[in-house]
Amino acid sequence: MTDLPNNSIRFPSLRGAPLAAQWAALLLLSAPIVLALEAIHLPAALLLGPMAAAILIAAAEGTVRIPEGAFVISQGFIGAMAARSIRPSFVGEMAHQWPLFLAGVLSVIVASYALGWVLARNKVLPGTIAIWGSSPGAATAMVVMAEAFGADVRLVAFMQYLRVVLVAIVASAVARLWTAGSSAPLLAIVWFPPLAWASFAETLAIVFGCVGAARLLRLPAGAFLAPFIAAALCQVFGVLTIELPPWLLAIAYAGMGWTIGLRFTRSALSHAAHALPAVAGSILLLIAICGGLAALLSVFAHLDPLTAYLAMSPGGADTAAIISASSNVDMPFVMAMQTTRFVVILLTGPAIARFVARRLAARRTGGAG
């Protein structure tokens, strides 16, 4: 790994505190933040509240961690939740609008990697970290792949999860403002509705089976994509009615938010402090660029602005699914755009990172000569 500056960030410390006390602090911090966000009807409050609380715990050197199995199962449930919106016309719609999908996917990827190139060229971040960290979506997969290809996973994780946080906050705020401007009333959530037990059991079998298979095959982000694809296909062909009660999704959202937030350890924050202004600025610029692209998409594709914004948002498909589910948008279109971009990034990421590494090495050699 690249040596990083040992910047000092002072936070209250939880070092040495019993795990039970840290869990209590995490829960006690999460609850009021969630309630505050829910009180203002902020979409994805159940994700953002636990995420914010976990960041505070991690910054205080908390050692509590969400078991990896709980995190991947949370991704599986969110994948199944996203699949509920997939209609039989989904594939035909993608095939009919393939130029639109191609243009939308490529424009966000090009903008993201261009900003990563600028960060690398100006030596804000060393090596190919800027490229891995700038990938628009697939945060967990990019961190895993970056480590496998020898990049410093600490800064890649910092960039990826800072982007996840900023994109989630901005997208939630945009969705909230859009909903506030709508005349449609916000429906109260029924947390414990009657369950169709047969469908619930089938849904659980799909989620646990697909997550287990994805883990066995080591598929990047398979914990989200495998249940999403399998449940969507089952629903399209009429062999499954997806049953996911709100209380279960709330647990999944919390598991994801805590896992993301707890990655922001004091060490990672200290190492990345010197690059924070440039990295945050590049992320916000990317969000603004994607907002402009969404405006064009809305005009030329005749989509409502919120659907276009969430489809072009440079966050992960899972975060987009959570926000879309709590907003009045065309969720199949959003998920199709996000998932297509995710697949393209997985296929092109390593090649682009190697290309940038060669170009940067050539520039240094030429400059030295």
C-alpha positions as a Markdown table, in Angstrom:
| # | Residue | x | y | z |
|---|---|---|---|---|
| 1 | Met | 0.0 | 0.0 | 0.0 |
| 2 | Thr | 1.0 | 3.6 | -0.6 |
| 3 | Asp | 2.3 | 5.4 | 2.5 |
| 4 | Leu | -0.2 | 8.0 | 3.6 |
| 5 | Pro | 0.2 | 11.1 | 5.7 |
| 6 | Asn | -0.5 | 10.6 | 9.4 |
| 7 | Asn | -2.9 | 13.5 | 9.8 |
| 8 | Ser | -4.6 | 13.8 | 13.3 |
| 9 | Ile | -8.3 | 14.2 | 13.7 |
| 10 | Arg | -9.5 | 14.5 | 17.3 |
| 11 | Phe | -12.7 | 12.7 | 18.3 |
| 12 | Pro | -14.1 | 11.5 | 21.6 |
| 13 | Ser | -12.8 | 7.9 | 22.0 |
| 14 | Leu | -14.7 | 4.7 | 22.6 |
| 15 | Arg | -11.5 | 2.7 | 22.7 |
| 16 | Gly | -11.7 | 0.0 | 25.3 |
| 17 | Ala | -15.5 | 0.4 | 25.8 |
| 18 | Pro | -17.4 | -2.9 | 26.1 |
| 19 | Leu | -19.0 | -4.0 | 22.9 |
| 20 | Ala | -22.4 | -4.0 | 24.6 |
| 21 | Ala | -21.9 | -0.3 | 25.4 |
| 22 | Gln | -20.9 | 0.5 | 21.8 |
| 23 | Trp | -24.0 | -1.4 | 20.5 |
| 24 | Ala | -26.1 | 0.6 | 22.9 |
| 25 | Ala | -24.5 | 3.9 | 21.7 |
| 26 | Leu | -25.1 | 2.9 | 18.1 |
| 27 | Leu | -28.7 | 2.1 | 18.7 |
| 28 | Leu | -29.3 | 5.2 | 20.8 |
| 29 | Leu | -27.7 | 7.4 | 18.2 |
| 30 | Ser | -29.6 | 5.8 | 15.3 |
| 31 | Ala | -33.1 | 6.0 | 16.8 |
| 32 | Pro | -33.3 | 9.8 | 17.2 |
| 33 | Ile | -31.7 | 10.5 | 13.8 |
| 34 | Val | -34.1 | 8.2 | 12.1 |
| 35 | Leu | -37.1 | 9.7 | 13.9 |
| 36 | Ala | -35.9 | 13.2 | 13.0 |
| 37 | Leu | -35.5 | 12.3 | 9.3 |
| 38 | Glu | -38.8 | 10.4 | 9.3 |
| 39 | Ala | -40.5 | 13.5 | 10.9 |
| 40 | Ile | -39.6 | 15.5 | 7.8 |
| 41 | His | -40.5 | 12.6 | 5.5 |
| 42 | Leu | -37.0 | 12.3 | 4.1 |
| 43 | Pro | -36.8 | 9.3 | 1.7 |
| 44 | Ala | -34.2 | 6.7 | 2.8 |
| 45 | Ala | -34.3 | 7.9 | 6.4 |
| 46 | Leu | -34.0 | 4.3 | 7.5 |
| 47 | Leu | -30.7 | 4.1 | 5.6 |
| 48 | Leu | -29.3 | 7.5 | 6.3 |
| 49 | Gly | -30.0 | 7.6 | 10.0 |
| 50 | Pro | -28.1 | 4.4 | 10.9 |
| 51 | Met | -25.3 | 5.4 | 8.5 |
| 52 | Ala | -24.9 | 8.8 | 10.2 |
| 53 | Ala | -24.9 | 7.2 | 13.7 |
| 54 | Ala | -22.3 | 4.6 | 12.6 |
| 55 | Ile | -20.0 | 7.2 | 11.2 |
| 56 | Leu | -20.0 | 8.9 | 14.6 |
| 57 | Ile | -19.2 | 5.6 | 16.3 |
| 58 | Ala | -16.5 | 4.8 | 13.9 |
| 59 | Ala | -14.9 | 8.2 | 14.2 |
| 60 | Ala | -14.8 | 7.7 | 18.0 |
| 61 | Glu | -12.8 | 4.5 | 17.4 |
| 62 | Gly | -15.7 | 2.2 | 18.1 |
| 63 | Thr | -14.8 | -1.5 | 17.4 |
| 64 | Val | -18.4 | -2.7 | 16.9 |
| 65 | Arg | -18.9 | -4.3 | 13.5 |
| 66 | Ile | -21.9 | -5.7 | 11.7 |
| 67 | Pro | -21.3 | -9.4 | 10.9 |
| 68 | Glu | -20.5 | -9.8 | 7.2 |
| 69 | Gly | -23.4 | -12.3 | 6.8 |
| 70 | Ala | -25.9 | -9.8 | 8.1 |
| 71 | Phe | -24.6 | -7.2 | 5.6 |
| 72 | Val | -24.9 | -9.5 | 2.6 |
| 73 | Ile | -28.3 | -10.7 | 3.6 |
| 74 | Ser | -29.4 | -7.1 | 3.9 |
| 75 | Gln | -28.2 | -6.5 | 0.3 |
| 76 | Gly | -30.2 | -9.6 | -0.7 |
| 77 | Phe | -33.5 | -8.3 | 0.8 |
| 78 | Ile | -33.0 | -4.9 | -0.8 |
| 79 | Gly | -32.3 | -6.7 | -4.2 |
| 80 | Ala | -35.6 | -8.6 | -3.8 |
| 81 | Met | -37.4 | -5.3 | -2.8 |
| 82 | Ala | -36.1 | -3.7 | -6.0 |
| 83 | Ala | -37.3 | -6.7 | -8.0 |
| 84 | Arg | -40.9 | -6.1 | -6.9 |
| 85 | Ser | -41.1 | -3.2 | -9.4 |
| 86 | Ile | -40.0 | -5.3 | -12.4 |
| 87 | Arg | -43.0 | -5.8 | -14.8 |
| 88 | Pro | -43.2 | -8.3 | -17.7 |
| 89 | Ser | -42.7 | -5.3 | -20.0 |
| 90 | Phe | -39.3 | -4.5 | -18.4 |
| 91 | Val | -37.0 | -6.3 | -20.9 |
| 92 | Gly | -39.0 | -5.1 | -23.9 |
| 93 | Glu | -38.8 | -1.5 | -22.6 |
| 94 | Met | -35.0 | -1.8 | -22.3 |
| 95 | Ala | -34.8 | -3.3 | -25.8 |
| 96 | His | -37.0 | -0.6 | -27.3 |
| 97 | Gln | -35.0 | 2.2 | -25.6 |
| 98 | Trp | -31.5 | 0.8 | -25.9 |
| 99 | Pro | -30.0 | 4.0 | -27.4 |
| 100 | Leu | -31.3 | 5.9 | -24.4 |
| 101 | Phe | -29.8 | 3.4 | -22.0 |
| 102 | Leu | -26.5 | 3.3 | -23.8 |
| 103 | Ala | -26.2 | 7.1 | -23.8 |
| 104 | Gly | -27.2 | 7.5 | -20.2 |
| 105 | Val | -24.8 | 4.8 | -18.9 |
| 106 | Leu | -21.8 | 5.9 | -21.0 |
| 107 | Ser | -22.2 | 9.6 | -20.2 |
| 108 | Val | -22.1 | 9.0 | -16.4 |
| 109 | Ile | -19.2 | 6.6 | -16.7 |
| 110 | Val | -17.2 | 9.0 | -18.9 |
| 111 | Ala | -17.8 | 11.9 | -16.5 |
| 112 | Ser | -16.8 | 9.9 | -13.5 |
| 113 | Tyr | -13.6 | 8.6 | -14.9 |
| 114 | Ala | -12.7 | 12.0 | -16.3 |
| 115 | Leu | -12.9 | 13.5 | -12.8 |
| 116 | Gly | -10.8 | 10.5 | -11.5 |
| 117 | Trp | -8.2 | 11.2 | -14.2 |
| 118 | Val | -8.0 | 14.9 | -13.1 |
| 119 | Leu | -7.5 | 13.8 | -9.5 |
| 120 | Ala | -4.8 | 11.4 | -10.5 |
| 121 | Arg | -3.1 | 13.8 | -12.9 |
| 122 | Asn | -2.9 | 16.5 | -10.3 |
| 123 | Lys | -1.5 | 14.1 | -7.7 |
| 124 | Val | -4.4 | 14.6 | -5.3 |
| 125 | Leu | -4.4 | 10.8 | -4.9 |
| 126 | Pro | -1.6 | 8.4 | -5.9 |
| 127 | Gly | -1.7 | 5.8 | -8.7 |
| 128 | Thr | -5.0 | 4.4 | -9.9 |
| 129 | Ile | -6.8 | 5.0 | -6.6 |
| 130 | Ala | -8.6 | 8.0 | -8.1 |
| 131 | Ile | -10.0 | 5.8 | -10.9 |
| 132 | Trp | -11.2 | 2.9 | -8.6 |
| 133 | Gly | -12.6 | 5.5 | -6.2 |
| 134 | Ser | -14.4 | 7.5 | -8.9 |
| 135 | Ser | -16.3 | 4.5 | -10.3 |
| 136 | Pro | -20.0 | 5.6 | -10.2 |
| 137 | Gly | -21.7 | 2.8 | -8.3 |
| 138 | Ala | -20.8 | -0.7 | -7.2 |
| 139 | Ala | -18.9 | 0.7 | -4.2 |
| 140 | Thr | -18.3 | -2.6 | -2.4 |
| 141 | Ala | -17.4 | -4.4 | -5.6 |
| 142 | Met | -14.9 | -1.6 | -6.5 |
| 143 | Val | -13.2 | -1.8 | -3.1 |
| 144 | Val | -12.8 | -5.5 | -3.3 |
| 145 | Met | -11.5 | -5.3 | -6.9 |
| 146 | Ala | -9.2 | -2.5 | -6.2 |
| 147 | Glu | -7.6 | -4.4 | -3.4 |
| 148 | Ala | -7.2 | -7.5 | -5.7 |
| 149 | Phe | -5.5 | -5.3 | -8.2 |
| 150 | Gly | -3.1 | -3.8 | -5.7 |
| 151 | Ala | -4.5 | -0.3 | -5.1 |
| 152 | Asp | -4.6 | 1.1 | -1.6 |
| 153 | Val | -8.0 | 0.0 | -0.4 |
| 154 | Arg | -8.1 | 2.5 | 2.4 |
| 155 | Leu | -8.4 | 5.5 | 0.1 |
| 156 | Val | -10.5 | 3.7 | -2.4 |
| 157 | Ala | -13.0 | 2.8 | 0.3 |
| 158 | Phe | -13.0 | 6.4 | 1.6 |
| 159 | Met | -13.8 | 7.8 | -1.9 |
| 160 | Gln | -16.4 | 5.1 | -2.6 |
| 161 | Tyr | -18.3 | 5.4 | 0.7 |
| 162 | Leu | -18.0 | 9.2 | 0.9 |
| 163 | Arg | -19.7 | 9.2 | -2.6 |
| 164 | Val | -22.3 | 6.8 | -1.3 |
| 165 | Val | -23.1 | 9.1 | 1.6 |
| 166 | Leu | -23.1 | 12.3 | -0.4 |
| 167 | Val | -25.2 | 10.9 | -3.3 |
| 168 | Ala | -27.6 | 9.4 | -0.8 |
| 169 | Ile | -28.1 | 12.7 | 1.0 |
| 170 | Val | -28.4 | 14.7 | -2.1 |
| 171 | Ala | -30.7 | 12.2 | -3.8 |
| 172 | Ser | -32.9 | 11.9 | -0.7 |
| 173 | Ala | -33.1 | 15.7 | -0.4 |
| 174 | Val | -34.1 | 16.0 | -4.1 |
| 175 | Ala | -36.7 | 13.3 | -3.7 |
| 176 | Arg | -38.0 | 15.0 | -0.6 |
| 177 | Leu | -38.3 | 18.4 | -2.3 |
| 178 | Trp | -40.0 | 16.8 | -5.3 |
| 179 | Thr | -42.4 | 15.0 | -3.1 |
| 180 | Ala | -43.1 | 18.1 | -1.1 |
| 181 | Gly | -44.1 | 19.8 | -4.4 |
| 182 | Ser | -46.5 | 17.1 | -5.2 |
| 183 | Ser | -50.2 | 17.1 | -4.3 |
| 184 | Ala | -50.1 | 13.4 | -3.6 |
| 185 | Pro | -50.3 | 12.7 | 0.1 |
| 186 | Leu | -47.6 | 10.7 | 1.8 |
| 187 | Leu | -49.0 | 7.4 | 3.0 |
| 188 | Ala | -48.4 | 6.2 | 6.5 |
| 189 | Ile | -46.3 | 3.0 | 6.7 |
| 190 | Val | -48.0 | 0.0 | 8.1 |
| 191 | Trp | -45.1 | -1.7 | 9.8 |
| 192 | Phe | -46.7 | -5.0 | 10.6 |
| 193 | Pro | -49.3 | -5.8 | 7.9 |
| 194 | Pro | -50.9 | -9.3 | 7.5 |
| 195 | Leu | -48.4 | -11.6 | 5.8 |
| 196 | Ala | -49.0 | -14.0 | 2.9 |
| 197 | Trp | -46.9 | -16.8 | 4.6 |
| 198 | Ala | -46.4 | -18.9 | 1.5 |
| 199 | Ser | -45.1 | -16.0 | -0.6 |
| 200 | Phe | -43.0 | -14.8 | 2.4 |
| 201 | Ala | -41.4 | -18.3 | 2.7 |
| 202 | Glu | -40.7 | -18.4 | -1.1 |
| 203 | Thr | -39.2 | -14.9 | -0.9 |
| 204 | Leu | -36.9 | -15.9 | 2.0 |
| 205 | Ala | -35.9 | -19.0 | 0.0 |
| 206 | Ile | -35.0 | -16.9 | -3.0 |
| 207 | Val | -33.0 | -14.4 | -1.0 |
| 208 | Phe | -31.0 | -16.8 | 1.2 |
| 209 | Gly | -30.5 | -19.2 | -1.7 |
| 210 | Cys | -29.2 | -16.6 | -4.1 |
| 211 | Val | -27.0 | -14.9 | -1.5 |
| 212 | Gly | -25.5 | -18.3 | -0.6 |
| 213 | Ala | -24.9 | -19.1 | -4.3 |
| 214 | Ala | -23.4 | -15.7 | -4.9 |
| 215 | Arg | -21.0 | -16.0 | -2.0 |
| 216 | Leu | -20.0 | -19.5 | -3.1 |
| 217 | Leu | -19.3 | -18.3 | -6.6 |
| 218 | Arg | -17.7 | -15.1 | -5.3 |
| 219 | Leu | -19.7 | -12.9 | -7.6 |
| 220 | Pro | -18.9 | -9.2 | -7.2 |
| 221 | Ala | -22.0 | -7.6 | -5.6 |
| 222 | Gly | -23.8 | -10.8 | -6.1 |
| 223 | Ala | -25.5 | -10.5 | -2.8 |
| 224 | Phe | -27.6 | -7.7 | -4.3 |
| 225 | Leu | -27.7 | -8.6 | -8.0 |
| 226 | Ala | -28.4 | -12.4 | -7.7 |
| 227 | Pro | -31.6 | -12.0 | -5.6 |
| 228 | Phe | -32.6 | -9.0 | -7.7 |
| 229 | Ile | -32.3 | -10.9 | -11.0 |
| 230 | Ala | -33.8 | -14.2 | -9.7 |
| 231 | Ala | -36.8 | -12.5 | -8.0 |
| 232 | Ala | -37.4 | -10.3 | -11.0 |
| 233 | Leu | -37.4 | -13.3 | -13.3 |
| 234 | Cys | -39.7 | -15.2 | -11.0 |
| 235 | Gln | -42.1 | -12.3 | -10.8 |
| 236 | Val | -42.0 | -11.6 | -14.6 |
| 237 | Phe | -42.9 | -15.2 | -15.3 |
| 238 | Gly | -45.6 | -15.3 | -12.6 |
| 239 | Val | -44.0 | -18.0 | -10.4 |
| 240 | Leu | -43.5 | -15.8 | -7.3 |
| 241 | Thr | -45.2 | -12.9 | -5.6 |
| 242 | Ile | -42.5 | -11.1 | -3.6 |
| 243 | Glu | -43.5 | -10.6 | 0.0 |
| 244 | Leu | -41.3 | -8.3 | 2.1 |
| 245 | Pro | -42.9 | -6.6 | 5.2 |
| 246 | Pro | -41.8 | -3.1 | 6.1 |
| 247 | Trp | -40.3 | -4.2 | 9.4 |
| 248 | Leu | -37.9 | -6.6 | 7.6 |
| 249 | Leu | -36.9 | -4.0 | 5.1 |
| 250 | Ala | -36.2 | -1.6 | 8.0 |
| 251 | Ile | -33.8 | -4.1 | 9.5 |
| 252 | Ala | -32.1 | -4.5 | 6.1 |
| 253 | Tyr | -31.7 | -0.8 | 5.6 |
| 254 | Ala | -30.2 | -0.4 | 9.1 |
| 255 | Gly | -27.8 | -3.2 | 8.4 |
| 256 | Met | -26.6 | -1.6 | 5.2 |
| 257 | Gly | -26.4 | 1.9 | 6.8 |
| 258 | Trp | -24.4 | 0.7 | 9.8 |
| 259 | Thr | -22.0 | -1.3 | 7.7 |
| 260 | Ile | -21.3 | 1.6 | 5.4 |
| 261 | Gly | -20.9 | 4.1 | 8.2 |
| 262 | Leu | -18.7 | 1.9 | 10.3 |
| 263 | Arg | -16.1 | 1.7 | 7.5 |
| 264 | Phe | -15.3 | 5.4 | 8.2 |
| 265 | Thr | -12.8 | 4.6 | 10.9 |
| 266 | Arg | -10.7 | 7.3 | 12.6 |
| 267 | Ser | -7.6 | 5.9 | 10.8 |
| 268 | Ala | -9.3 | 6.1 | 7.4 |
| 269 | Leu | -10.6 | 9.6 | 8.0 |
| 270 | Ser | -7.1 | 10.7 | 9.2 |
| 271 | His | -5.3 | 9.2 | 6.2 |
| 272 | Ala | -7.8 | 10.8 | 3.8 |
| 273 | Ala | -8.1 | 14.2 | 5.4 |
| 274 | His | -5.5 | 15.8 | 3.2 |
| 275 | Ala | -7.5 | 14.8 | 0.1 |
| 276 | Leu | -11.0 | 15.5 | 1.5 |
| 277 | Pro | -11.6 | 18.9 | -0.1 |
| 278 | Ala | -10.6 | 17.8 | -3.6 |
| 279 | Val | -12.4 | 14.4 | -3.3 |
| 280 | Ala | -15.6 | 15.9 | -1.9 |
| 281 | Gly | -15.5 | 18.7 | -4.6 |
| 282 | Ser | -15.1 | 16.1 | -7.4 |
| 283 | Ile | -18.0 | 14.1 | -6.0 |
| 284 | Leu | -20.3 | 17.1 | -5.8 |
| 285 | Leu | -19.2 | 18.2 | -9.3 |
| 286 | Leu | -20.1 | 14.7 | -10.5 |
| 287 | Ile | -23.5 | 14.9 | -8.8 |
| 288 | Ala | -24.1 | 18.3 | -10.5 |
| 289 | Ile | -23.0 | 16.9 | -13.9 |
| 290 | Cys | -25.4 | 13.9 | -13.5 |
| 291 | Gly | -28.1 | 16.4 | -12.5 |
| 292 | Gly | -27.5 | 18.2 | -15.8 |
| 293 | Leu | -27.6 | 14.9 | -17.7 |
| 294 | Ala | -30.8 | 14.0 | -15.9 |
| 295 | Ala | -32.4 | 17.2 | -17.1 |
| 296 | Leu | -31.5 | 16.4 | -20.7 |
| 297 | Leu | -32.8 | 12.9 | -20.2 |
| 298 | Ser | -36.1 | 14.2 | -18.8 |
| 299 | Val | -36.5 | 16.6 | -21.7 |
| 300 | Phe | -35.6 | 14.2 | -24.6 |
| 301 | Ala | -37.0 | 11.0 | -23.1 |
| 302 | His | -40.1 | 12.6 | -21.7 |
| 303 | Leu | -39.5 | 11.3 | -18.2 |
| 304 | Asp | -40.5 | 12.9 | -14.9 |
| 305 | Pro | -37.5 | 14.8 | -13.5 |
| 306 | Leu | -37.2 | 12.7 | -10.3 |
| 307 | Thr | -37.1 | 9.4 | -12.3 |
| 308 | Ala | -34.4 | 10.9 | -14.6 |
| 309 | Tyr | -32.4 | 12.1 | -11.6 |
| 310 | Leu | -32.4 | 8.8 | -9.7 |
| 311 | Ala | -31.6 | 6.9 | -12.9 |
| 312 | Met | -28.6 | 9.1 | -13.6 |
| 313 | Ser | -27.5 | 9.4 | -9.9 |
| 314 | Pro | -23.9 | 8.2 | -9.5 |
| 315 | Gly | -24.7 | 6.1 | -6.4 |
| 316 | Gly | -25.2 | 2.4 | -6.1 |
| 317 | Ala | -28.2 | 0.5 | -7.4 |
| 318 | Asp | -29.1 | -0.5 | -3.8 |
| 319 | Thr | -29.3 | 3.1 | -2.6 |
| 320 | Ala | -31.2 | 4.1 | -5.6 |
| 321 | Ala | -33.7 | 1.3 | -5.0 |
| 322 | Ile | -34.3 | 2.4 | -1.4 |
| 323 | Ile | -34.9 | 6.0 | -2.4 |
| 324 | Ser | -37.0 | 5.1 | -5.4 |
| 325 | Ala | -39.2 | 2.8 | -3.3 |
| 326 | Ser | -40.1 | 5.7 | -1.0 |
| 327 | Ser | -40.8 | 8.1 | -4.0 |
| 328 | Asn | -43.3 | 8.2 | -6.8 |
| 329 | Val | -41.0 | 7.4 | -9.7 |
| 330 | Asp | -40.7 | 4.9 | -12.5 |
| 331 | Met | -38.7 | 2.4 | -10.5 |
| 332 | Pro | -38.2 | -0.2 | -13.3 |
| 333 | Phe | -36.5 | 2.5 | -15.4 |
| 334 | Val | -34.3 | 3.6 | -12.5 |
| 335 | Met | -33.2 | 0.1 | -11.7 |
| 336 | Ala | -32.6 | -0.8 | -15.4 |
| 337 | Met | -30.3 | 2.2 | -15.8 |
| 338 | Gln | -28.5 | 1.6 | -12.5 |
| 339 | Thr | -28.1 | -2.1 | -13.1 |
| 340 | Thr | -26.9 | -1.7 | -16.6 |
| 341 | Arg | -24.3 | 0.9 | -15.5 |
| 342 | Phe | -23.1 | -1.5 | -12.7 |
| 343 | Val | -22.5 | -4.3 | -15.1 |
| 344 | Val | -20.6 | -2.0 | -17.6 |
| 345 | Ile | -18.4 | -0.8 | -14.7 |
| 346 | Leu | -17.6 | -4.3 | -13.5 |
| 347 | Leu | -16.6 | -5.2 | -17.1 |
| 348 | Thr | -14.5 | -2.1 | -17.8 |
| 349 | Gly | -13.1 | -1.0 | -14.4 |
| 350 | Pro | -9.9 | -3.1 | -14.4 |
| 351 | Ala | -9.0 | -2.3 | -18.0 |
| 352 | Ile | -9.6 | 1.5 | -17.4 |
| 353 | Ala | -7.5 | 1.4 | -14.2 |
| 354 | Arg | -4.6 | -0.4 | -16.0 |
| 355 | Phe | -4.9 | 2.1 | -18.9 |
| 356 | Val | -4.7 | 5.1 | -16.6 |
| 357 | Ala | -1.7 | 3.5 | -14.7 |
| 358 | Arg | 0.2 | 3.1 | -18.0 |
| 359 | Arg | -0.6 | 6.7 | -19.1 |
| 360 | Leu | 0.4 | 8.2 | -15.8 |
| 361 | Ala | 3.7 | 6.1 | -15.8 |
| 362 | Ala | 4.4 | 7.3 | -19.3 |
| 363 | Arg | 3.8 | 10.9 | -18.4 |
| 364 | Arg | 6.2 | 10.7 | -15.4 |
| 365 | Thr | 8.8 | 8.9 | -17.6 |
| 366 | Gly | 8.4 | 11.6 | -20.3 |
| 367 | Gly | 8.6 | 14.4 | -17.7 |
| 368 | Ala | 11.7 | 12.9 | -16.1 |
| 369 | Gly | 13.3 | 12.5 | -19.5 |
